Amino acid sequence: MTSASDNNNNHALTNDSDEDSDDNHRERDVRKDSTVDGSSTNYPQQRQGSADSSSTVVSIDSNADDTHPPKYARESFEYSEPGHDREHGQGLPVEQGGGGAGGLREAMEGDADKGLWMQALTTLVIAVSGLICAGWLLDEVQHWPVFLEISELIILIPILLNLKGNLEMNLASRLSTACNMGLLDSPSSRNAFIKGNLALLQLQSLTVGSVAGLFSFALGMIVHPTTNNLEEIALMISSSMLCASASSFVLGSFMCGLVLICRHFRVNPDNIAVPLASSFGDLVTLVILSGIAVFLADYIQTPLCISVLVILLALIPVWLYIVRKNKYVSEVVKEGWGPVFSAMVIASTAGLTLERYINQYPGMAMISPVLNGLTGNIGSIYASRISTALHANIQENYRSTEKTLFLVHIPIEVLFLAVISILSLGDVQWSFGVVAGYTVVALVLVIISLALAKWTTRLFWKWGYDPDNYALPILTSLIDVLGTALLVICFWALGYGRNGATPPPPGNA
């Protein structure tokens, strides 16, 4: 039974939360007293109402890592008590693991060595299957006539995959946080949240698709100056935008359904959603981009490419209008562009490196996406879990999670090497030195990925930015660059190359 004192405290807490929302800009830079050690942070206990109350306000203003919580979190995570669907008379109390920060704390603190191991291992095995298919497809399409005639498409692939992957991973991270916080338990808030995020994804996809196409073409002109014309520019941009929009519709719908299924079966989506969004996002985007590029190349001398480009550009203000009217994403659309375009600039280095060495090192098109994707997925799981813990004011077991994710990575790398060796995928010239070199690069990269995930997520939170929107793009783009560079250096050091010829060192490229 809830006492009068508890009700007064709950009422005061709600008023405090409203005042925090109104004073957002004045208090953003206010520093909270904090104690942070080298390995973990002690988060204050979450203040919430009793299990019998009808609403809960998640307090995140006293987090030890926090200067002030992100505006997105403050405005969005005031929700009806998870597990109590009063419209349908169904639900599970929080104490029984039905949801909310209470159930989330129990789930996250208890699954570091059990649920995390099984969920992450299963998910990453599925994810690496998608990455292998994406790597195999990239190894094939690089020889298609359209990619040989318009070499800028090769530069576009890693940039577009990075941008699109970041958008879908951000969506998966936001959905996972909202799911764990109970925002998706109410039908009204669930529908509005999902519709708003799908509209936001379309807006972001069309925008980054246009920028990625133009940026890739500009890089191609710098690296390989040719007599490019308007038709090729239109083909690049329209292919990029149409691919981004179509794949976002497919993957966005898939991610929303996946998170809701995880919620139904009480599985932590932080361990599942982000890796699948990244790996299958690469495969779906590459399939769609290849098909669209081949189709539009047959009509490059007609007005079709320019017509498609004009229509897609006209849809951007339409999606912007829809997004601005949705309270769950109206703020995200204002602040989510910086990290995405910063990641594009960073990832362009990986694109130029891949374009430079893809023909010199046999199988690099097969190995590079899997290496970067798998290690990036490991870091993304970690970053998503830390972000959810920060939003809910619970403590993530850093050392245990890092150990588990590192150990999960090892059998998956062995499985990957066995599969592509047995099936002879990617034209890789295997030897003991190549296997040993790749293993060293993979282990070093996964350690870097885990360290960057922890550092970037906590740093953005400390600066007052929502890591669900900021951490993953920077993390994955850095991993793409570091992974590609380390792989090139490894191959060069081993003298790896077609017919035993030693390619020039990376510094002389």
Secondary structure, 3 states (H helix, E strand, C coil): CCCHHHHHHHHHHHHHHHHHHHCHHHHCCCCCCCCECCCCECCCCCCCCCCCCCEEECCCCCCCCCCCCCHHHHHHCEEECCCCECCCCECCCHHHCCCHHHHHHHHHHHCCCCHHHHHHHHHHHHHHHHHHHHHHHHHHHCCCHHHHHCCHHHHHHHHHHHHHHHHHHHHHHHHHHHHHHCCCCCHHHHHHHHHHHHHHHHHHHHHHHHHHHHHHHHHHHHHCCCCCCHHHHHHHHHHHHHHHHHHHHHHHHHHHHHHHHHHHCCCCHHHCHHHHHHHHHHHHHHHHHHHHHHHHHCCCCCCHHHHHHHHHHHHHHHHHHHHHCCCCCCCHHHHCHHHHHHHHHHHHHHHHHHHHHCCCCCCHHHHHHHHHHHHHHHHHHHHHHHHHHHHHCCCCCHHHHHHHHHHHHHHHHHHHHHHHHHCCCCCCCCCHHHHHHHHHHHHHHHHHHHHHHHHHHHHHHHCCCCHHHHHHHHHHHHHHHHHHHHHHHHHHHHCCCHHHCCCCCHHHC
